[in-house]
Amino acid sequence: MSTSPIVSTLDEAIQALDSLGLSHSPQSNGGIMCQCPAHDGGDENCSIRVIDGKVAAKCFSHGCEYKDIMTALETQMKGTGSGSNVVAIQSRKPKAAKKSNVDHGPRTKEAEYSFTDHQGKWYFTHIKFRHLKSPVPGKKSFDYDKSYPDVLGDLRESDMMPLYNAVEAFQAAKKGKRLFWSEGEGDVEALRGVGEVAVTTHAGAGTPPRQGGVNLSILEGAGKVTIIADKDKVGYSYAKRVREDLMKAQIGLGGKIEIVHTPLDKVGADVSDHLAAGLSLEDLVEVPEDLLETDEEKAEGTVKAVASWDPIDLTSYLQGRIEPKHPEFLVRSDGQALWYRGEIHSLHGESESGKSMVAQWECARLVKAGCKVLYVDFESDPANIVARLVNVFQVRKAAILEHFTYVNPAVDPDTNHAEAIAWGQVLSKPYDLAIIDGVTESLTVAGGATKDNDSITVWGRRFPRKIADYTGAAVVMIDHVTKDAESRGRFGIGGQAKMSILTGTAITVDVIAPLGVGRAGVLKLSVGKDRPGNVRGHCAPEAGKDRLQEAARFKVDSTGTVPVIELTPWEGAETGGKDYVRIFAERCSAWLEAVGGQHTFNEIAKPHAQGGVGGKRPTIQEALAALVRSDYVSMTPGKNNSKLYQHVRQFRGNRPLDKGNGPETPEIPVKAVPVRPTPAFDIPAETCEEHIVAAEDEIMGCYECTLIRQVEEVA
């Protein structure tokens, strides 16, 4: 052999292989697989490619040393340190190929398919064998082996695998080009042969995207995705699942996702058969939806909508077969729950308000009951979470290991292949409850901004919505609120989209009495949103401009050895509660009727001892607005932007009152005030057990009793 210069490029390696008469084939990672020049040729089981500007070589069948490979290519090693253009891939003996468990006798290798991530990093090679004697007469039979590198071999033997032809697909998607998705690697190569870019999962229909934990985000931006189904039951099922997973991942929606097949009249015909028959891709035809139905769907007589813009069959809803959602989690002592399965919720409050403890208490309750819980923690660490579960909530360690999944992410799941695999594994399991502790931190990790509504919306679809859709869990996001109580609103700190992405309830946590060791703490939980609508009706009346309704009190008594924790109904629920707007509306109506004429708000809201209605001014203002909306009182402009209120018709507690959400009739009538009371309001108010009304830290005088006594005296 003559001496050749150092192989410094892939082209030079190919020239050397050609001069030795060794075969080679291009790979999707930019390198080649070739017959190894260091042993007796055989199959193409030697990888040569460029890594960091240097030529790398490795034999996967015999474990030939790098130096032997390069010597066989008539190269001389002139230094292996800085300045050398050649680098060896790890020369340890490769992991043995993972072989098929089914033995159908002699077989011959048909093809090899190397799987890489979208950056060209090689993960494994799929080796396809054809059986010389098929177990099914007249039908070809295949099986597969996998060859792994020694690095990360255990990871790559998991069920989470990359897409085939990921590099080309990633580049094409970034340019907004059309992508094809076929059932097998051979079909991908057939499409590459006609100048198209296609992908598939390893083992084709045996591993659909969701099951395989594929990182579909690398296809983001594709203008159109065409799924080519094989013409058989398995092929149609695989194509349908690919479409569903692409839609959930919001992939290809810039254009269209379609499912097509060949017009060839042959069971099992694929795109390779289609092209081999001389047909073009334009000859592919759309698959009718009824072919994509499962046997179960056909038996039910309904077709599941698979596109978000498809009209939905409402028959099941109209016939009452699909019931409205009812909450199942975060259950009060009276049995009423506050969180819905499969929906997204928010639990927000000030720093150290106890919101995480509320969520962890429900986690502990479910784990004790044998339910599955996922905890995605961006704020704390496993030591603190486990300590609270064991020491505070008294959860057995064995139950935690079996039913509690804890994740403490530091980067976005699309950062690298290992992160994407882990994210896929999380989504592949069912959960009853999923907690996302730290929304702001999670947004930051994902590259979003707290006040950017677009970022929040995208994050909501990629993260909490995916968890809810894939795992079926009730997803609860723990978030902070602004320090200013007047401007914080009904949702967490940041953009309004934080409220719009919620499909369950939004609950605000306020501290009534601080939690802590040796203390008896109390938190107030108020509902600010209830999209399904089956929680608000079990809460206190609305209060304040944000329409918050107190839903529960979270009580933690830590004065003893073991904390005593309970979630009770809203304050006053045990006695029917007090609707203060309705109470004060009745008082204002009676006052205006008795006094007569027009009066300003300040005159009406004077303390009781000074002849006014007395009480909290915001509640009086809200009561007057409700009376005006309901036509019990008229309001006209006065001097200096004041408002003048005047009696129109009598309001009593059992009559409809529009408090800003439309007219409503109270379920529990408030005791009526006698008609035609005297205007002499200088008589001191009395109090009684039946009519006491709490106003912050003072007890109001009993206005009802005062009016009753005055009427009796006049009579």
FIZATI-609055 format. One line per field, with one value per residue (C-alpha): x, y negated, z negated; residue in three letters. Coordinates in steps of 0.001 Angstrom, whole numbers. Each point is the difference from the previous one (the first is absolute). Layout:
% residues N
c1	c(X/...)
c2	c(Y/...)
c3	c(Z/...)
res	c(Ala/...)
This chain:
% residues 715
c1	c(0/1151/126/-2877/-297/-1937/-3748/-1262/-3445/-2857/556/3584/-1241/-2508/2744/2136/-2897/-657/3661/-248/-3240/-2020/-3701/-1476/-3399/-908/-1746/-2396/2621/2188/2448/205/-262/2537/1636/2713/3472/1640/-1556/-1389/-2666/-3360/-2959/114/562/2706/-969/2069/-1097/1288/-209/1144/1884/1825/-560/-1309/-65/-1392/-707/-3134/215/3578/1028/2985/2301/-19/3691/-610/-2831/2101/3066/-2123/-942/3744/280/2745/-746/1916/-998/-3265/-50/-499/128/-973/-2949/-931/-1731/-1140/-3453/255/1824/-1486/-1849/-3487/-3112/-1340/-2856/-3394/-1530/-3581/-1610/-1609/2074/-1340/3123/2613/-151/1884/674/-2191/942/1465/-1555/1956/-2020/1366/-1385/-733/3595/1458/1046/-180/-2052/-445/-250/-3111/1015/-2764/138/-2157/-763/977/-3002/-3058/-2290/-2920/95/-87/818/3372/1120/2453/1530/2412/3131/1388/3665/861/3120/1560/-836/-3501/-877/-2473/-1804/-333/-1344/-3016/-3314/702/1571/797/-1671/1646/1509/-262/2766/-1602/-3475/1187/1622/-3029/-2449/2004/-453/-3738/183/-2359/825/-1090/-518/104/-360/3533/3589/0/-2862/1962/2893/-2377/-1304/3547/643/-2566/1320/-2401/661/-1706/187/-1257/355/2201/-1814/-2715/-3517/1399/1024/-2353/1340/-1754/979/3583/427/1187/1095/-2533/1052/2821/-2733/-1283/-667/-683/-2338/-1836/215/-1170/-383/151/-1888/640/-3205/-872/-1603/3303/1109/-3181/148/3624/-757/-2900/2101/2766/-2519/-1440/3454/1055/-3142/524/3571/-1225/2224/-746/-3039/1487/-1153/-1884/272/-1378/-106/337/617/767/-2845/1607/-2490/2251/-328/2981/1203/2306/1661/2941/-2423/-1684/3222/1216/-3210/960/-2535/827/-693/-2790/-1778/-363/-3612/-1522/-1011/-3757/-626/-1977/3147/1696/-2704/814/-2251/-1228/-969/-1816/-1867/-1122/-1135/1866/3087/2461/946/3715/381/-698/-2101/-2101/-3659/-627/-2932/-2163/-2301/1639/-284/-3646/-872/1681/2600/2839/-477/1427/3253/-99/2996/1764/3050/787/-3012/-1540/-1239/-3577/971/61/3126/1685/2240/-1071/1705/1666/-254/2522/-306/1825/776/1555/832/2695/3403/-169/-3792/-145/-1155/2590/-1043/-3615/1065/2319/-2729/-2213/2961/433/-3704/26/3246/-1417/-3028/2209/-432/2800/1453/2521/1860/2006/2022/1710/272/1060/1960/-793/1250/-2545/-2873/679/465/-3389/-1749/1458/159/-2927/-2486/1000/343/1700/3333/-1051/-3102/2129/2324/-2914/-2441/1911/2101/2285/1688/2393/768/2779/-330/-2623/-868/1083/3537/1434/-1020/401/-2333/-2519/46/-606/-2872/-1501/205/-1870/-2775/-243/-1442/-3498/-416/-2933/1547/2933/1483/2154/1645/1449/-1657/2326/3097/-1452/-695/3565/1442/-2098/1326/-3270/-854/-2477/-1733/57/-3435/1310/2749/-2487/-2403/2729/1339/-3516/-459/3455/48/-3133/-2369/2186/136/-3793/-601/2600/-301/-3635/1002/-1542/2839/532/2401/1343/661/756/-2124/974/652/-2687/-3274/-2008/1523/699/-3308/-1201/3128/3735/2614/641/-2020/-3743/599/732/-3740/-1073/1999/-1876/-2716/-798/-23/2128/422/1546/1624/-173/1419/-2528/2405/3627/1094/2976/1293/-1934/-2730/-3573/44/-2915/24/-2936/-464/-2081/-1156/552/-758/-1947/-275/-1926/-2310/-486/1974/-1291/-3476/1485/1865/-801/-1681/2234/1904/2002/703/1776/-3082/1970/-2004/1355/93/1756/2123/3274/690/3304/266/3701/-252/186/2491/-1604/-1597/-3779/-1051/-3456/-1614/-3367/-2755/1/-529/-3714/-963/-1059/-2825/-964/2410/-623/-529/1132/-842/-3577/-217/1213/-2119/-3040/1214/660/-3411/-1768/1996/-743/-3673/-305/1910/-1280/1540/3463/3140/3738/2084/1660/-3387/-1108/3302/180/519/-3152/202/-44/-3165/1533/-49/3404/2447/2841/-91/1118/-2828/-2535/1288/-334/-3504/-1134/1372/-1956/-3196/462/608/-3122/-2165/-736/1846/609/3308/476/3092/366/2328/3779/-220/-2102/-2797/-3503/-1933/-3802/-2481/-1982/-1486/409/2756/-193/2339/-1955/-203/2351/3116/2504/3439/1864/-399/-3617/-3159/-75/-2365/1480/-211/-254/-2318/1211/-2509/-2264/18/-3507/-1611/-307/2549/175/2781/1041/3463/1323/-1151/3065/393/-440/1756/-1089/1504/-2156/927/3625/2099/3795/1759/3768/804/-3240/-3538/-2612/-3166/-3033/-1805/-2751/-946/79/-2427/-2291/-142/-656/-2863/-1504/206/-1651/-2773)
c2	c(0/-3470/-2667/-2536/-3321/-215/367/-3455/-50/2416/-224/1207/2934/890/-177/2340/2442/-87/718/3056/1149/-313/-912/-2909/-1669/-3561/-499/-2686/-1219/-1182/2888/3423/3664/2138/3405/-135/-255/1496/3489/2115/-2411/1676/-2219/-3799/-221/-2642/-3637/-2857/-3588/-3445/-1167/-3509/-282/3305/3374/2625/3747/2995/3653/1348/3677/969/-2909/-827/-2650/-3439/278/3283/-1581/-2981/2161/2168/-3196/-533/-2864/-663/-1374/-3266/-1074/504/-3239/-3599/-585/3516/271/3500/1101/3451/650/2004/3182/2115/3085/-1024/1208/3116/-563/441/2918/902/2406/1953/2546/806/1766/-1242/-3642/-2516/-3658/-2272/-3493/-2123/-3224/-2299/-2107/-3364/-3027/-3173/-1170/3142/1768/3757/2116/3435/1887/1975/3128/1565/3712/1956/3607/2423/2115/-2001/1480/-1269/1497/-2631/-2866/-1540/214/-2327/-607/-2572/-301/-3181/-918/-2519/-2016/665/-3556/-402/3512/566/-3238/899/3442/-1656/-372/-3688/-259/-2795/-484/1502/-2637/-2649/-2236/-560/-348/-2614/-2095/289/-930/-3117/-1117/672/2830/2931/3172/3585/2597/3647/3248/1361/-1018/1566/-2269/-3018/988/503/-3543/-1343/1630/-2285/-3110/-191/-193/2592/1380/2977/1624/3033/3274/-1984/795/1824/-3282/-2972/-3428/-250/3506/-555/-3360/-1646/-3631/-1350/-3599/422/-95/-3377/-2331/2604/-1484/3255/3555/2850/3354/2921/2986/3603/1535/2251/-250/-486/-2655/-2046/234/-1164/-2913/-1144/45/-1951/-2654/-259/-366/-2622/-1989/158/-1165/-2846/1247/-750/-2149/-2848/1940/3274/3514/2574/3789/1563/3444/1541/776/3415/2796/1999/698/-1413/-2115/-2807/-3009/2125/2203/-3146/-1498/3361/234/-3207/-2185/-3503/-1571/-2012/3329/651/-329/-1142/2758/-22/-621/3217/2017/-1689/958/2640/3021/-1512/-3269/1850/2066/-3180/-1475/-3260/-1431/-1757/-3439/-96/-3557/-2943/-1675/3100/-398/1991/2402/-1256/3043/1467/-3318/-507/3527/-515/2709/-2434/-1682/-3411/110/55/-742/2946/-1350/-2408/1239/-1988/1628/-143/2061/-2861/24/-2971/1464/1795/3034/-747/-3792/-2766/-1923/-2807/-245/-3399/-2241/-2129/1409/2321/-82/3792/735/2765/1586/126/1781/2391/837/1167/1906/1795/840/1541/1929/1523/1062/1711/-2667/-1104/-3491/-1943/-2901/-2268/-2221/-3192/-1629/2518/3254/3672/-124/-2642/1634/3463/-1371/-1711/3064/2294/-2217/-2370/2023/3421/1757/3401/120/3072/-1846/-2963/2254/1773/-2831/-3314/-1118/-2958/-2037/-2901/-1429/-2498/-428/67/3555/-872/-899/3370/3545/1306/-2697/700/3719/-736/-2366/2708/2484/-2410/-388/3757/800/-669/-2234/-1147/-3302/-1989/-2994/-2616/-1875/-3277/-1393/-2993/2189/2491/-2781/-1261/3478/253/-3355/-1864/-3202/-365/-3034/1177/1447/1694/1756/1078/1404/2004/1247/975/2194/1571/724/80/754/2903/1453/-177/1492/2757/1105/-859/-1767/-2995/-2488/-2655/-2901/-1662/-3681/-3306/-3164/-3673/-1674/-2619/1548/-2611/763/3737/1165/3605/1637/324/-2636/-918/163/500/3185/1756/-120/819/3270/1321/2541/817/-2303/-2957/-114/-2857/767/-2672/269/-416/1260/854/3632/1142/2325/-506/-1993/603/-1449/-671/-671/-1247/1554/-2092/978/-2583/2237/3211/864/3312/-1814/2619/-1659/-3578/1162/1533/-3142/-3213/-2877/-2143/-2748/-2906/-1192/3237/2148/2253/2544/1553/3751/1490/-523/1959/451/1272/454/510/-544/3734/2745/863/-2767/230/-1123/-417/-1724/-1333/-1730/-3782/-2037/-125/2903/2117/-2477/-898/-2907/-3727/-1731/-3465/-1668/1257/-972/-3536/-316/615/-2550/-2659/617/-346/-3132/-1757/975/-1285/-3254/-808/-2348/118/662/240/3043/-1783/-723/3624/1431/-2100/2002/1417/-2331/-3004/1106/1909/3647/646/2773/532/-2653/2354/2395/-2860/-1241/3483/354/-3332/982/3275/-1883/-2378/2874/1731/-3182/-164/-3322/-2771/-1816/-3452/-2240/-2648/-2914/450/3430/1386/2533/-429/3128/182/2724/1503/3221/2126/2636/2878/2927/2592/-2049/175/-2169/-593/-113/-329/3569/-260/292/2815/1339/849/3572/-1129/-3001/-2700/-938/-2762/-3469/-1258/-2407/-3785/-498/-3371/-2380/-624/1626/-1603/2944/2045/3277/3259/3258/3601/3413/394/-3255/-760/-998/-31/-3006/553/-106/-1573/1270/-2121/-941/2065/-2208/2533/38/-3804/-314/2655/-1787/-3365/1403/1586/-3333/-1897/2578)
c3	c(0/771/-2604/91/-1755/-3274/602/-899/1611/556/3759/-442/-2111/2734/2655/-2110/-394/3730/710/-2278/1651/-3217/132/-1926/-476/-1042/-3357/-1263/-2487/2878/-256/1626/-964/1826/133/-2620/1612/-3127/342/2781/1219/-457/-781/-147/-3730/-259/-628/1397/-503/-901/-3628/-896/3265/-457/1645/-2440/645/-1877/787/-1656/930/-958/-2212/2228/-1400/1586/901/1825/2000/1054/734/2251/1849/559/-2457/-2485/-3405/-353/-3450/-1741/-1964/1022/3729/1035/2358/-1090/-3192/-1079/-1326/-3218/844/-2749/1185/1101/-1690/1649/2379/-1569/1879/752/-2460/2858/1891/3476/1181/2470/936/2105/-713/2075/-1211/-2804/-1281/-2309/-2463/-1131/-1772/1972/-498/1584/-3199/638/-2381/1536/3275/896/1954/2102/864/2433/-842/2762/-896/-1010/-2672/2107/3536/2738/-2368/-825/-3604/-1744/-3385/-1396/-2083/-1522/-272/-2709/-758/-3373/-1123/-1488/1107/-2844/810/3634/-796/-1629/1766/618/3466/2463/3358/3048/2330/-2741/1415/3389/-1529/-2495/2725/2307/-2776/-854/3608/-116/2535/403/-1937/549/-2739/1042/-1896/491/580/3474/998/-1256/2225/2953/-496/-290/3347/1641/-1740/-2953/-3739/-2192/-3543/-1948/-3390/-539/781/1799/-1171/-3016/-1616/578/-1101/-3357/-1059/1130/-1715/3222/-135/2509/-606/2553/2667/-1181/2915/2666/2590/567/-1309/2225/-1749/2425/-1407/969/1377/-2914/-3424/-1815/2476/-376/-3790/-6/2340/-2163/-3169/1705/1042/-3503/-1559/2546/-712/-3755/506/2255/2818/3648/-743/1998/3035/-246/-1353/2403/236/3456/1496/3357/2429/676/-627/-2281/-3724/-1880/2964/-1128/1600/1157/1952/1286/1386/1335/2029/1804/-1816/-1244/-3384/1633/590/-3729/-1168/-3300/-2404/-840/-3700/-389/784/-2943/-2494/-2582/-459/-3270/1698/2750/-2575/-1781/3305/-553/1631/-2230/1312/732/1249/-2272/2718/688/-1077/-3168/-175/-2888/-87/-3105/-1823/948/-1055/-3353/623/-684/-3354/-917/-1935/-3766/-2245/-1629/-1842/-2863/-1930/-2866/-3183/1349/3066/2523/2218/1724/2772/3185/1558/3352/-410/-777/-3263/-1774/-3709/-667/-2919/-1581/-861/-3036/47/-263/3555/516/-3275/1177/3194/-1851/-2505/2876/1484/-3314/-213/3467/-500/-3171/2028/2608/2701/2337/-509/2087/-1630/2344/-2311/1174/-3441/-2646/-178/-676/-3592/-1036/1869/-1412/-3525/131/1427/-2667/-3099/453/2050/-1397/3375/-34/1831/1977/1246/1116/1986/1657/712/-66/3009/-671/2747/-624/3490/623/3790/2755/1137/3559/-1114/1025/817/-3544/-1350/2769/-851/-3692/892/2211/-2857/-2278/2576/605/-3447/-1388/-3063/-2097/-1093/1398/-1829/1744/-2858/1278/3141/328/-251/2480/2499/-378/571/3185/1228/-574/-1837/-2869/1498/3611/798/3161/-1966/-2666/2599/1758/-3329/-1077/3071/-213/-3715/-2216/2904/1150/-3497/-284/3463/-146/-3636/-758/-3217/-1689/557/-2672/568/-3149/653/-1719/-43/-3/-3345/635/-1106/1887/3410/-191/1511/112/1424/-595/613/3634/3208/219/2033/-3297/-610/3553/156/-3034/730/-3625/-3013/-1080/-3767/-1956/-3367/-2737/-3508/-2812/-2680/888/164/-2053/-2679/-3210/1765/1067/3507/2315/3760/2035/3457/2424/3485/2755/2980/452/3685/-396/-2434/-2707/-2820/-272/-974/-3156/-1083/-1853/1886/2187/-1743/1421/3532/1001/-717/-2343/-1957/-3154/583/-3018/-3088/-266/-3714/-1382/-3777/-769/-3744/-701/795/3330/2088/410/3480/1508/2948/-1101/1988/307/-3148/-836/2247/-2966/-825/3529/133/270/3321/-1070/3322/-287/-3690/640/3133/-2205/-2523/2656/1592/-3335/-890/3316/-200/-3570/447/3485/2574/1618/-1998/682/-785/-2946/-1547/349/-1256/-3201/-3190/-1498/-3007/2368/1766/2922/947/-1582/890/2485/2710/2881/-857/-91/3350/1495/-1474/1494/3422/-173/-950/2939/2448/-1274/190/-3735/-232/2551/394/1554/237/-2706/-658/54/1670/-2820/457/-1376/-998/-414/-928/2929/-1332/-3063/-178/-2452/-531/1946/3197/3034/-145/2815/-1632/3296/1300/1112/-2116/-2511/-2597/-3403/-1190/-3648/-471/-2335/-2702/1323/-1598/-874/2445/-641/-2798/-1747/1100/-3617/101/-3178/-2133/-1121/1868/-1834/765/-87/763/3093/1729/-960/3030/-225/1520/-248/-3728/-1260/-438/1728/-1844/953/2480/632/-3681/-156/2896/-1418/-3366/1630/2071/-3105/-1867/2873/174)
res	c(Met/Ser/Thr/Ser/Pro/Ile/Val/Ser/Thr/Leu/Asp/Glu/Ala/Ile/Gln/Ala/Leu/Asp/Ser/Leu/Gly/Leu/Ser/His/Ser/Pro/Gln/Ser/Asn/Gly/Gly/Ile/Met/Cys/Gln/Cys/Pro/Ala/His/Asp/Gly/Gly/Asp/Glu/Asn/Cys/Ser/Ile/Arg/Val/Ile/Asp/Gly/Lys/Val/Ala/Ala/Lys/Cys/Phe/Ser/His/Gly/Cys/Glu/Tyr/Lys/Asp/Ile/Met/Thr/Ala/Leu/Glu/Thr/Gln/Met/Lys/Gly/Thr/Gly/Ser/Gly/Ser/Asn/Val/Val/Ala/Ile/Gln/Ser/Arg/Lys/Pro/Lys/Ala/Ala/Lys/Lys/Ser/Asn/Val/Asp/His/Gly/Pro/Arg/Thr/Lys/Glu/Ala/Glu/Tyr/Ser/Phe/Thr/Asp/His/Gln/Gly/Lys/Trp/Tyr/Phe/Thr/His/Ile/Lys/Phe/Arg/His/Leu/Lys/Ser/Pro/Val/Pro/Gly/Lys/Lys/Ser/Phe/Asp/Tyr/Asp/Lys/Ser/Tyr/Pro/Asp/Val/Leu/Gly/Asp/Leu/Arg/Glu/Ser/Asp/Met/Met/Pro/Leu/Tyr/Asn/Ala/Val/Glu/Ala/Phe/Gln/Ala/Ala/Lys/Lys/Gly/Lys/Arg/Leu/Phe/Trp/Ser/Glu/Gly/Glu/Gly/Asp/Val/Glu/Ala/Leu/Arg/Gly/Val/Gly/Glu/Val/Ala/Val/Thr/Thr/His/Ala/Gly/Ala/Gly/Thr/Pro/Pro/Arg/Gln/Gly/Gly/Val/Asn/Leu/Ser/Ile/Leu/Glu/Gly/Ala/Gly/Lys/Val/Thr/Ile/Ile/Ala/Asp/Lys/Asp/Lys/Val/Gly/Tyr/Ser/Tyr/Ala/Lys/Arg/Val/Arg/Glu/Asp/Leu/Met/Lys/Ala/Gln/Ile/Gly/Leu/Gly/Gly/Lys/Ile/Glu/Ile/Val/His/Thr/Pro/Leu/Asp/Lys/Val/Gly/Ala/Asp/Val/Ser/Asp/His/Leu/Ala/Ala/Gly/Leu/Ser/Leu/Glu/Asp/Leu/Val/Glu/Val/Pro/Glu/Asp/Leu/Leu/Glu/Thr/Asp/Glu/Glu/Lys/Ala/Glu/Gly/Thr/Val/Lys/Ala/Val/Ala/Ser/Trp/Asp/Pro/Ile/Asp/Leu/Thr/Ser/Tyr/Leu/Gln/Gly/Arg/Ile/Glu/Pro/Lys/His/Pro/Glu/Phe/Leu/Val/Arg/Ser/Asp/Gly/Gln/Ala/Leu/Trp/Tyr/Arg/Gly/Glu/Ile/His/Ser/Leu/His/Gly/Glu/Ser/Glu/Ser/Gly/Lys/Ser/Met/Val/Ala/Gln/Trp/Glu/Cys/Ala/Arg/Leu/Val/Lys/Ala/Gly/Cys/Lys/Val/Leu/Tyr/Val/Asp/Phe/Glu/Ser/Asp/Pro/Ala/Asn/Ile/Val/Ala/Arg/Leu/Val/Asn/Val/Phe/Gln/Val/Arg/Lys/Ala/Ala/Ile/Leu/Glu/His/Phe/Thr/Tyr/Val/Asn/Pro/Ala/Val/Asp/Pro/Asp/Thr/Asn/His/Ala/Glu/Ala/Ile/Ala/Trp/Gly/Gln/Val/Leu/Ser/Lys/Pro/Tyr/Asp/Leu/Ala/Ile/Ile/Asp/Gly/Val/Thr/Glu/Ser/Leu/Thr/Val/Ala/Gly/Gly/Ala/Thr/Lys/Asp/Asn/Asp/Ser/Ile/Thr/Val/Trp/Gly/Arg/Arg/Phe/Pro/Arg/Lys/Ile/Ala/Asp/Tyr/Thr/Gly/Ala/Ala/Val/Val/Met/Ile/Asp/His/Val/Thr/Lys/Asp/Ala/Glu/Ser/Arg/Gly/Arg/Phe/Gly/Ile/Gly/Gly/Gln/Ala/Lys/Met/Ser/Ile/Leu/Thr/Gly/Thr/Ala/Ile/Thr/Val/Asp/Val/Ile/Ala/Pro/Leu/Gly/Val/Gly/Arg/Ala/Gly/Val/Leu/Lys/Leu/Ser/Val/Gly/Lys/Asp/Arg/Pro/Gly/Asn/Val/Arg/Gly/His/Cys/Ala/Pro/Glu/Ala/Gly/Lys/Asp/Arg/Leu/Gln/Glu/Ala/Ala/Arg/Phe/Lys/Val/Asp/Ser/Thr/Gly/Thr/Val/Pro/Val/Ile/Glu/Leu/Thr/Pro/Trp/Glu/Gly/Ala/Glu/Thr/Gly/Gly/Lys/Asp/Tyr/Val/Arg/Ile/Phe/Ala/Glu/Arg/Cys/Ser/Ala/Trp/Leu/Glu/Ala/Val/Gly/Gly/Gln/His/Thr/Phe/Asn/Glu/Ile/Ala/Lys/Pro/His/Ala/Gln/Gly/Gly/Val/Gly/Gly/Lys/Arg/Pro/Thr/Ile/Gln/Glu/Ala/Leu/Ala/Ala/Leu/Val/Arg/Ser/Asp/Tyr/Val/Ser/Met/Thr/Pro/Gly/Lys/Asn/Asn/Ser/Lys/Leu/Tyr/Gln/His/Val/Arg/Gln/Phe/Arg/Gly/Asn/Arg/Pro/Leu/Asp/Lys/Gly/Asn/Gly/Pro/Glu/Thr/Pro/Glu/Ile/Pro/Val/Lys/Ala/Val/Pro/Val/Arg/Pro/Thr/Pro/Ala/Phe/Asp/Ile/Pro/Ala/Glu/Thr/Cys/Glu/Glu/His/Ile/Val/Ala/Ala/Glu/Asp/Glu/Ile/Met/Gly/Cys/Tyr/Glu/Cys/Thr/Leu/Ile/Arg/Gln/Val/Glu/Glu/Val/Ala)
